[in-house]
């Protein structure tokens, strides 16, 4: 028969007291209740316990926890080791073509890491959760590299109004590589899963020679060569837009007159005649900019500076003009009409323009 313990609720509050001895309480519990759970009272008492007594009570009331073995047998797992950035810290590109070998290694690392991750997911869940990250491919890397090199060559000699024209097809033809994509596509690609690779034919490690392309760009468009290429482009554009040939040009005692076709709209709704606004401002600005280069080359600094598009209002969005309105520059007058502009070059300016066209015109 177990020992019955009176609840504190059975006595008046002021009669409740703490056990006189922690040791006596422990002896009674061990003797009479070895298997019985002890009900802990939630009623507070007026006497506090010191630290040593609290530790003894906790040891008495808290059941022993099971001991966890220090070592356990873990489920085997596949660990994917990604290549560290420090692994290639000493790798230095000796040429632009080295990027292909480096990219091939990058693709292999991505494939290996992706396969390891998918295998670990199948072990854990029975199916794969992630797919292989998409990579560009050697052909796309080569095309992007060629495009960026051509763009860099254009940037060096282009400005706000005139962009140096370099056709990629011309660059590839000049370096004997116009068929590099066809050759790469005809070569066998990486074999699919379960297929054996071809013992003979393999994809080339060097799809296109980037060093050869850059050497051509430097020799053709670098330094003075690039400036000459831009001048040739400007000369051709001026011949076409200003109709600079003998049958279309007019000569007077004071000027040589060329003309440019333009499109304009009425500046005010409902007006049948001027003022007018340019429909395509860029068509006028590009000619001003090209002529500024011409006269800079010819040593006509005052005229070159005055013609720069940012030095006057002609070609601005708010620019308006009346038919037959004239605007004057040092050695050049221009007269606006609704559908055309007359460029009236003084004889000295006309001679300089003719010299430029003779040097760079095609």
C-alpha positions in Angstrom: 0.0 0.0 0.0 1.5 3.3 -1.0 2.0 6.2 1.2 -0.8 8.9 0.9 0.4 12.5 0.8 -1.9 15.2 1.8 -2.4 17.9 -0.8 -1.5 21.5 0.2 -5.1 22.4 -0.7 -6.3 20.2 2.2 -4.8 22.7 4.8 -5.2 26.4 5.3 -2.7 28.5 3.4 -0.9 29.7 6.5 -0.3 26.1 7.6 1.5 25.1 4.5 5.3 24.8 5.1 8.2 23.4 3.2 9.7 20.1 4.2 12.0 20.4 7.1 14.6 18.3 5.5 15.5 17.6 1.9 17.2 14.3 2.9 14.0 13.1 4.8 11.8 13.8 1.8 14.2 11.9 -0.5 14.3 8.9 1.9 10.5 8.6 2.0 10.2 8.8 -1.8 12.8 6.2 -2.4 11.3 3.8 0.3 7.6 4.0 -0.6 7.3 5.2 -4.2 10.0 3.6 -6.3 7.7 3.2 -9.3 5.1 6.0 -8.7 5.1 9.3 -10.6 5.4 12.3 -8.4 2.7 14.9 -8.8 4.3 18.3 -8.7 2.3 21.0 -6.9 1.8 24.3 -8.6 1.1 26.0 -5.3 3.8 28.5 -4.4 5.3 28.4 -0.9 6.6 31.2 1.1 10.1 29.8 1.8 12.7 29.9 -0.9 15.5 27.3 -1.6 19.1 27.9 -1.9 21.1 26.8 -5.0 22.2 23.4 -3.5 18.7 22.4 -2.5 17.3 23.3 -6.0 20.0 21.1 -7.7 19.0 18.2 -5.4 15.3 18.6 -6.2 16.0 18.7 -9.9 18.1 15.6 -9.8 15.3 13.9 -7.9 12.4 15.0 -10.2 14.1 14.7 -13.6 14.1 11.2 -15.1 17.4 10.0 -16.5 17.9 10.6 -20.2 18.9 7.8 -22.5 22.6 7.8 -23.4 23.2 8.5 -27.2 26.1 6.5 -28.6 29.0 8.6 -29.6 29.2 7.0 -33.1 26.4 6.0 -35.4 26.2 4.5 -38.8 25.2 7.2 -41.3 23.4 6.6 -44.6 25.9 6.7 -47.4 25.6 9.9 -49.5 27.1 11.2 -52.7 29.0 14.4 -52.2 29.5 16.6 -55.2 32.8 18.5 -55.1 32.6 21.7 -57.1 35.8 23.1 -58.5 37.2 25.9 -56.3 37.9 29.3 -57.7 41.4 29.0 -56.2 42.1 25.9 -58.4 42.5 28.2 -61.4 44.1 31.1 -59.6 47.4 30.6 -61.4 45.7 30.1 -64.8 46.6 33.0 -67.1 45.1 33.5 -70.6 48.0 33.6 -73.0 45.8 34.2 -76.0 42.1 34.8 -76.7 41.9 31.3 -78.0 42.6 29.9 -74.5 39.1 30.8 -73.5 37.7 27.8 -75.4 39.7 25.3 -73.4 38.8 27.0 -70.2 35.1 27.0 -71.2 35.2 23.3 -72.1 36.5 22.6 -68.6 33.8 24.8 -67.1 31.1 22.8 -69.0 32.5 19.5 -67.7 32.6 20.8 -64.1 28.9 21.9 -64.4 27.9 18.5 -65.8 29.8 16.6 -63.1 28.3 18.7 -60.3 24.8 18.4 -61.8 25.1 14.6 -62.1 26.3 14.2 -58.5 23.5 16.4 -57.2 20.8 14.5 -59.2 22.2 11.2 -57.9 22.1 12.4 -54.3 18.5 13.5 -54.8 17.5 10.1 -56.2 19.1 8.4 -53.2 17.1 10.6 -50.8 13.7 10.8 -52.6 13.7 8.2 -55.4 13.7 10.9 -58.1 15.7 13.9 -59.2 14.7 17.4 -58.1 17.0 19.6 -60.2 18.1 19.7 -63.8 21.4 20.5 -65.4 22.0 24.3 -65.6 22.0 25.6 -69.1 25.4 26.6 -70.6 26.0 28.6 -73.8 28.0 26.1 -75.8 31.3 26.6 -77.7 29.6 27.9 -80.8 27.7 30.6 -78.9 30.8 31.6 -77.0 32.7 32.0 -80.3 30.0 34.1 -81.9 29.7 36.4 -78.9 33.5 36.8 -78.8 33.7 37.8 -82.5 30.8 40.2 -82.1 32.4 41.9 -79.0 35.7 42.3 -80.7 34.1 43.9 -83.8 32.1 46.2 -81.4 35.2 47.3 -79.6 36.9 48.2 -82.9 33.8 50.2 -83.9 33.7 52.0 -80.5 37.2 53.4 -80.8 36.3 55.5 -83.9 32.6 56.1 -83.5 30.8 59.2 -82.1 27.4 60.3 -81.3 26.3 60.7 -84.9 28.5 58.4 -87.0 29.3 54.8 -86.2 32.2 53.1 -88.0 30.8 50.3 -90.1 32.6 47.0 -89.8 30.8 43.9 -91.2 31.6 40.7 -89.4 31.3 38.7 -92.6 34.1 40.9 -94.1 36.3 40.3 -91.1 35.8 36.5 -91.3 36.4 36.4 -95.1 39.6 38.5 -94.7 40.9 36.0 -92.1 39.8 32.9 -94.1 37.3 31.8 -91.5 33.9 32.5 -93.1 32.9 28.8 -92.9 33.9 28.1 -89.3 30.3 27.5 -88.1 29.6 25.0 -90.8 32.8 23.1 -90.0 31.9 23.1 -86.3 28.3 21.9 -86.9 29.4 19.0 -89.1 31.8 17.7 -86.5 30.2 15.2 -84.0 29.0 16.7 -80.8 29.2 15.2 -77.3 27.7 11.7 -77.4 24.4 11.1 -75.7 24.0 8.8 -72.7 24.6 5.2 -73.6 26.3 6.1 -76.9 30.0 5.5 -77.6 32.0 8.4 -78.9 33.4 8.3 -82.4 36.9 6.8 -82.4 38.1 9.1 -85.2 36.1 12.4 -85.7 36.1 14.8 -82.8 35.0 18.4 -82.3 37.8 20.8 -82.8 39.2 22.5 -79.6 39.6 25.7 -81.6 36.3 26.5 -83.4 37.6 29.8 -84.7 40.9 31.7 -84.4 40.1 34.7 -82.2 43.8 35.9 -82.2 43.8 36.1 -85.9 40.6 38.1 -86.0 41.9 40.6 -83.4 45.2 41.0 -85.3 43.2 41.8 -88.4 41.0 44.3 -86.6 44.0 46.0 -85.1 45.8 46.3 -88.4 42.8 47.5 -90.3 41.0 49.7 -87.8 43.6 50.5 -85.1 45.3 53.9 -84.8 45.4 55.9 -88.0 44.0 53.0 -89.9 40.7 53.3 -88.0 40.6 57.1 -88.6 41.1 56.5 -92.3 38.3 53.9 -92.4 36.0 56.4 -90.8 37.0 59.1 -93.3 36.2 56.7 -96.2 32.8 56.0 -94.7 32.1 59.7 -94.2 33.2 60.5 -97.8 30.8 57.9 -99.2 27.9 59.1 -97.1 28.4 62.8 -98.2 28.6 61.9 -101.8 25.3 60.1 -101.5 23.4 62.6 -99.3 24.7 65.8 -100.9 24.7 64.5 -104.5 28.3 65.5 -104.9 28.8 64.8 -108.6 29.2 67.1 -111.5 25.7 66.8 -112.9 23.9 67.6 -109.7 26.1 70.4 -108.4 25.8 74.0 -109.4 28.5 76.6 -109.6 28.1 80.3 -109.3 30.6 83.2 -109.0 30.5 83.0 -105.2 29.7 79.4 -104.4 29.5 75.7 -105.3 26.0 74.5 -104.4 25.0 70.9 -103.4 21.6 69.9 -102.2 20.1 67.4 -99.7 16.6 65.9 -99.7 14.7 66.3 -96.4 11.2 65.7 -95.1 9.4 68.3 -93.0 6.1 68.9 -91.4 4.2 72.1 -90.5 5.1 73.3 -87.1 1.5 74.5 -86.4 -1.7 72.6 -87.0 -3.9 74.1 -89.7 -1.1 76.2 -91.3 -0.6 75.6 -95.1 2.8 77.3 -95.2 5.7 77.4 -92.7 7.1 77.5 -90.3 8.3 73.9 -90.7 9.9 71.3 -88.5 12.3 68.6 -89.6 10.7 65.2 -89.8 14.0 63.3 -89.4 16.5 65.5 -87.5 19.2 62.8 -87.6 19.4 63.1 -91.4 20.6 66.7 -91.0 22.8 66.2 -87.9 24.8 63.4 -89.5 25.7 65.6 -92.4 26.7 68.5 -90.1 28.9 66.1 -88.1 30.6 64.6 -91.2 31.4 68.0 -92.6 32.9 69.0 -89.3 35.3 66.1 -89.6 36.0 67.1 -93.2 37.0 70.6 -92.4 38.9 69.6 -89.3 41.0 67.3 -91.5 41.4 70.2 -94.0 42.6 72.6 -91.3 39.5 74.9 -91.5 39.1 75.0 -87.7 36.6 77.8 -87.5 34.2 76.2 -90.0 34.8 72.7 -88.4 33.9 74.0 -84.9 30.9 76.0 -86.1 29.4 73.0 -87.9 29.4 70.6 -84.9 25.8 69.7 -84.1 26.1 70.8 -80.5 27.2 74.3 -81.5 24.0 75.4 -83.2 20.2 74.9 -83.0 19.7 73.4 -86.4 18.6 69.8 -85.9 17.3 70.3 -82.4 13.9 69.0 -81.6 12.4 72.6 -81.3 14.1 73.9 -84.4 11.7 75.6 -86.9 12.4 77.2 -90.2 10.6 79.1 -93.0 11.0 78.2 -96.7 14.1 80.0 -98.2 15.4 80.8 -94.7 19.2 81.1 -94.7 21.7 80.2 -92.0 25.4 81.3 -92.3 28.7 79.7 -91.2 32.3 80.7 -91.9 32.6 79.9 -95.6 29.2 78.2 -95.9 25.6 79.2 -96.2 22.7 76.8 -96.1 19.2 77.6 -97.3 16.1 75.6 -96.2 13.2 74.7 -98.4 10.2 72.6 -97.5 11.7 69.4 -99.1 15.4 70.2 -99.5 18.5 72.1 -98.2 20.9 74.0 -100.4 24.5 73.8 -99.1 26.4 76.8 -100.6 30.1 76.3 -100.1 32.4 79.2 -100.7 35.1 78.4 -103.2 37.8 77.8 -100.6 35.6 75.5 -98.6 34.5 73.7 -101.8 38.2 73.1 -102.7 38.9 71.6 -99.3 35.8 69.4 -99.6 36.9 68.3 -103.1 40.4 67.5 -101.7 38.9 65.3 -99.0 36.7 63.4 -101.4 39.7 62.8 -103.7 41.7 61.4 -100.8 39.0 59.2 -99.2 36.2 58.9 -101.8 35.7 55.5 -103.5 
